[in-house]
Amino acid sequence: MTREELEHGIRAAGDVAGDDELWIFGWQSILAQYPDAPATLRFSMEVDVDPKNHPERADAIDGTLGEGSPFHQAFGFYVHGVSIETATLPRGWKGRTTVVCGVNTADNKGYCLEAHDLAASKLAAWRDKDREFVRLLLAERLIQPNKLVRLVNLLPLAADRRAIIRKWVDGTARDLRSRGHR
């Protein structure tokens, strides 16, 4: 997915939901901070969106722009309307979002997760694909291990789960350094 496709998704989702403000919280939210992110971080063809002011309209987005829809078939990516509540996010995440807005979004605003918040959220999910995504973010130096650990500490998880995640971040960062990634 490209930044232009993300902007197109924001425009389309805003139009379908009748909401000019959207939470963007899946992998593709990385494109707000890093429009030219490496292809290894952009392979997902899905944009996770929740209308900020009309969350009850997420299903309309999914039905109109979701996987297998005519939109998906026409443009090669899809917009998944889903509640932001499905994500586990660090305290204060709303204040750290990066806004994507302009001509290509028809002035709809996509409030995209900051890269460290995105990584912490993906580690909270603890799926193999999400850990690999975070490992790539660390390897590409788009996130810093120390800042990630600080945000992991702000996740609404049990202390033992946060400890497992911190240990994984520390071990992964150490492994990347030993392989020549700084």
Secondary structure, 3 states (H helix, E strand, C coil): CCHHHHHHHHHHHHHHHCCCEEEECCHHHHHHHCCCCCHHHCCCCEEEEEECCCHHHHHHHHHHHCCCCHHHHHHCCEEEECCHHHCCCCCCHHHHCEEECCHHHCCCEEEECCHHHHHHHHHHHCCHHHHHHHHHHHHCCCCCHHHHHHHHCCCCCCHHHHHHHHHHHHHHHHHHHHCCCC
